[in-house]
Amino acid sequence: MSDAVAHQPGAPSVVFPGGLTGRTMRAGQESLSGQRRGIRGFLPFVGPAVIASVAYMDPGNFATNIQAGAGYGYGLLWVVILANLIAMLFQALSARLGIVTGQSLAALCRHHFPRPVTLAMWVVSEIAAMATDLAESVGAAIGLSMLLGLPLLTSLGVTLMLTWGLLTLQSRGFRPIELIIAGFVGLIGLCYLVELVIAPPDWHLFAWHAVVPEIRDHGALTLTVGIVGATVMPHAIYLHSALMPGRVPTRNRAEKAMVLRYSNAEVLVALGFAGLVNLAMVTMAASMFHTGHPEVAEIETAYRILLPFAALVFMASLLASGLSSSVVGTMAGQTIMGDFVGFRTPLWLRRVLTMLPAFVVVAIGVNPTEALVISQVVLSLALPVPMVALLILVFRRDLMGAFSPGSVTRAASVIGTVVVLGLNMVLLAQIAGV
């Protein structure tokens, strides 16, 4: 399949108007030509999966993972691992779609699906984006409130201004925002490494529950769906495909295949790291709260119970998570609206509108942590939309040609989708009292 066939009509969403710097672009071209090898050849392509990985360490993960660890000890670790494996697979497929076609998932849906279907998908995706932003903004606000002693509503306003400031870096191209996000990711990982040193886990129980499934009751089922919703993120699936086109132009099939290999490697590293952070979240909650404080269900309560240094580290990681994931969520929202319906709003307006639910939740006095968990269940219910759309498109040989996934990948992706759909159906049945 030639590159001309791979690029269908319609431009991909421009998330970063500035593109890559000349230096990074040259480095990428040198990698494709074989002049740079190993880590040096890989580095110019690092960025998209790192940005997507932030969605898998957002405050919604903090809420669901703390409740899982405090209430069920290590019992739901297997859910974290399963969800992360599904996330890896679908982020890799999303990146593949963007690399091969030169378009985002949302844009391809607009080109290839009937208009009513596209509009319905857009509405569901916008609801998911708002649920995402609710979790991320409230999480960052909780972190600021606990660290600085500010009222939660005031902290939300500060969060709005901070994320707006970070988003303005988009005008400078890919690299500045990618490096800042990578810094936040590193900080989150460092914080949880410190937490595990402070409260070492029971490695025997960790190993057992990482591979042996169990769901003890309805509460565990709700958390299971919440963990899946907090880990496999709809907006991250959309965004990853939009970040790939145009980063380093490919001239032939061999170069496209090389970019695809680098992308898969980055997904393994970035999403693998995110999975370790999520495991550390549950493990920390299990070792610190399950025996003496199994009732812990709120981030604020966890903060007050932790020792002073551990509490400071915990809130620092929450703040880094909330700010970085809010930035990524707004970028994804731009892509979803622009590529589904061809309509764009000013960045400041997009930021204000997506944060409105968070301000409403805080203003009317809804429990913040409970709102975070519910938002993750909403995300899980919206998740099948991008998953099914992605599979329909990435399985099409007229779009993907020689880069269409093999039979093993196809089977694994279908199984992953069935798992998510199955969990959602069971949860809905229980809510309905069936």
N, C-alpha and C positions, 0 to 999 in steps of 0.2 A: 504494500500500500504506500503510495507516495504521500509526501507531506501535503501536497495540494488537495488530495482526497480527504486527508485527516481534518483539515481546517474547514469547517462548515461556515455558511454565511452567518454574520452577526459577530460583533466584537465582544470579547470577554469583558467582564466588569473591570474597571480600572480602580483597584483598591489603593494602589500607591502611584500617584501620578508621576513621581520622579523616577520610578524604576530603580534598577541597580546602578551603583556608581560605576564610572568607567573602569576603575581598578578591579572591582569585583567581576564586572562583565568580562574583562580581559582574562582574569583568572579562570572563569568558567569556560571560556573558549579554549584556553590552554589545556584545561582538563579534558575537554572533548577531543582535542587533537592529540592527546597522549603526552603532552609536555609536563603535565603535573600528575603525579600518581599518589596512591595511598591517601593518607589524611589530608595532604595538601590538595589533592585532586577533589576530595570530598567536600572540604570546607566551603567553597564558593556556592554550593547547592544547599547548604544548611540554612534553614529559616522557616519555611512553610510548616513543617511538622512541629517545630518548636512552638510557633504561634498557635497551632491547633491544639498542642498538648496542654496549653494553659486552661482550655475549656474542661480538661479532665482533672484539674486540681482547683476548681473554683469553690467558693463558699458553700455551694450546695453539697459538694463532697464532704466538706467539714461537718455539716449538719447531719447528713445521713450516716457518715462513718463514725461519728461520736456516738450517735444513738445505737448503732449496730454494735460497737465495741463495749459500751457501757451496759447495754441491755442483754446482749447475747455472747459476750466475751469474744472468743476467736471463731465462733460458730459460723459467721457469714464471710469469712475470708475467701472461701471458694467462689462466692458471688463476685467479689472484687476482681479475682483473677479471670473468671469467665467473661465479665463485662469488659475487662481490659483487652482480652484476646479479640473479642468482637470489635472493639474500637479500633485496634490495630488493623484488622482486616478491612474495615469500611473506610478508614482514613487512607489506607494504601490504594483502595479502589477509586476513591474520590480523586486522589492525586493523579492516578493513572488516566482517568477520564480527562482531566484538565491538560495533562501533558500531550496526550495523543490527539485530542480534538481541537485544542487551543481555545476551548470555551469552558465556562463554569457549568456546574450541574443545573443551576437555576435557569441559565440561558438556554441550555439544551432542552430542558423541560418546556420552555416557552416555544421553541422551534418545532418540537416533535410531538407534543401532546395537544389535545383539543383545548380551545380557549377556556371553556368552563372548568375543565380539570385543572388547568394552570392557575386560574383565579382561586379555586378552592385550595389548591396546594399553597398558594401565596398566603391566604388567610390563616391557614393552620400554622404555617411557618412563622408568620408574624406573632401569633399567639405564643408559640414556642420561644421566639426571640424575647418577648416581654417577660415570660416566665424566667428565662435565663437571666435577663438584666435585673429582675427582682432579686434573685439569689445573689448575684454578684455585687450589686449596689448595697443591699442590706448587709451583706457580709463585710464589705469594706467599711461601711458606716459603724458596724459593731466594733470592728478593730480600732477605728479612730476613737470611738466613744470610750472604750475600755482603757486605751492607752493614754488619752489626753483628758479624760473626765468630761467630755462634751455631751450635751443632750443628743440623743440619737437623730432627731430631725436636723439639728445643726450639722452633725457629722455627715448626713446625706448630702447637704448642700456643699460641704467641703469636698466630698467625693465627686460630686458633679463637676466642680471646677478643676480638680486634679486630673480626672480622666479626660476632660476637654483639652487641658493643656497637653497631655500625652498624645491625644489624637491629632493635634495640629502638626505633629512630627511627620505625619503621612506625606505632607507636601515635600519633604526632603528625600523621599524615596524609600525603598525597601529596608535598607540596612539599619538606619538609626532606630526605627521602631522594633526591628527584629532583635537588635542587640539589647535594648532596654527590656523587652519581654524575656529574653534569655537570662538577663540579670535577675529578674523577678523569679523565674523558674529556679535558678540556682539558689536564691535566698530561701525559697520554700523548702527545697530539698535539704539545705543545711540546717534549717530550723528543726525539721523532723529527725534528722540524724542526731542532733543535740537531745531531742526529747527521748529518743530510744536509749541514749547513753544514760540519761537521768533515770529512766524507768525501763530496764532491760526486760524484754518479753520472755515468756515461757516458750522456748523454741520447739519443744516437743509438741505442745498444743498447736503452735503455729503451723508446724509441718503437717499435722494430722488434719486440721480443719481447712488447710489450703487446698486439699485434694478430695476430702470426703464431704459430699453435699448433705445439708440438713436444713429444714425450715420448720421450726418448732411450733409456731402458731401464726395467727393472722397478723400480728404486729411484725413478725419476722418476714412475712410475705410482703407486707407494705414496704418495709425497708429494702427488701430484695429488689422490688420494682423501682424504688427510689434510687438505689445504688446504680442500677442499670441506666436509669434516666440521667443520673448525675455523671455517669462515666461515658456512655455513648451519646454524644451531644448532637442534636439535629443541626444546629447552626455551624458546628465545626465541620460536619460533612459537607455542607454547602460551601463554606469558606475555603476549605483546603483546595477544592477544584479551581476556585477563582484565583488563588495565589500562584498557581503553576504557570499559566500561559505567559509567554513573553519575558520570563526571567532571564534565561539564556537561550537565544534562538537556536534551533537545531536546523541543520542543512540537509540531513538525510536520515534514513531509518536507523542506521547504526548509532548516530548521535542521540536520536530519540530513545533508543533502547538503553544507552548509557545513562541518560538523565533519569530514566525510569528506575534503573538499578540504584542510583544514588538516592532517589526519592524513597524507595523501599527501605534502604539502609537507615535513612534518617527517621522514618516512621518507627522502625524497630527500636532505635536508640531513644528518641524523644518520648514515644508512647510507653516504652518499657520503663523509662524513668518515672513517668507519671503514674504508672501502675505501682511502682515501688513506693512512691509517696502515699498513694491511697492505702496500700497495705500497712504502711507505717502509721497512718491516721487511725485505722481500726485497732492496730496493735497497741498504740499508745493509750487509746481509750479503754481497751480490754485490761491492760496491765495497771492502769492508774485508777479506774473507776469501777470495774465490774464486780470486784469482791466487796469493797467498802461502800461504793456509791452507785449501785446498778440503776438507780432512778434518774441519774443524770441524763437529761434529754435536751438541754439547752447549751448553746455556746457560752453564754454569760455565766451559767452555773459552773461549767467546766473551768472557766477562767478563775473563778473565785476559789475553787477547791484546790487547784494546782498550787504548788509551791511558787513563791514570788518570781524566781528566775524562769522556771518552766512556764509560768503564766505569761511572762513578758515575751518569751520566745514564741509561744503559741499565738499570741495576738499579732506579733510581727509577721508571722507566716500568713495569718488570716488577712491582714491588711495588704500584703504583697499579692496574695491570691485575688482579693476583691478588685484591686486597682487594675491589675494586668488583665484579668478576665473581663472586666467591664470594657476595656479598650477593645479587646478581641470581639466581644459581643456586639459592640457598635459597628465595627468593621463588617462583621457578618450580616448585620441588619442592612447596611448599605448595599451589600451584594444581593441579598434576598429581594429587596424592593426593586433595585435597579435592573436586575436580570430577569425577574419574573414578569414585571409589568412595565418595564422601560421607563420608570418614573423615579426621579431622585429628589431628595430633600436636602437642604443645607445641613451640614454636619452638626451644627449646634442644635438645630430643631430636632434632628434624629436623636441626639443625646437626651434632650429634655423629654421628648415623647416616650422614649423607652424607659426613662426613670420614673415616669408618673405613677405606675403601679406601686413602686417602692415607697414613694412619698405618701400615697394613700394608705398603704398597709401600716406604715409607722404612725401616721397622723390619727388613725382610728383605733390604734392600740392593739393591733393583732400581734400575738406572740411572734417575735422575729424568727426564732429557730423553727417553730412550727410552720411558718410561712415558707421558709427555705425548703423544708422536707416536702410540703405540698407542691411547691414549684417543681421539684424534681420528679414527682409523680406525673405532673402535667407534661413535662418534657418527655418522659417515657411513653406516654400515650400518643404524643405527636411524632415520636421517633420513627414509626414504620413508614411515614410518608416519604422522607428522603431516602430511607433504606431501600424501599421497593422501587422508587424512581431510579435510584442509582443502579440497581441490578438490571432493570429493564434496559437502560441505556448502555451500560458497560458490557452487557451480553450481546449487543447488536454488532454483528460482524461488518455491516455496512458503515458503522461509525468507527469501530476499533480495528478492523482489518487483522493484521498479523499480531496485534497487541491485545486481542480479545483474551480474557482470562481462560486458563486451562480448566479441565474437568474437576480437579481437586479444589481449586479456588472457588469455582462455581458452587460445588456441593457445600463447602464450608460456609460460604456467604448465605446460601439458602437456609442452611441449618441455623445460622446466627439470627436471621430474620424470623424464622419460625419460633425460636426461643423467646425473642422479644415479644412477638405477637401473642405467644402462649401465656407469658407472664401477665401481659396486659389484660387478656381475656379472663384469666383467673381472678385478677384483682377486681375487674369490673363486675364479675359474677358475685364476688363476695360483698362488694358495695351494694349491689342490688338485692342481696339477701338470698341468692339462688343457692 
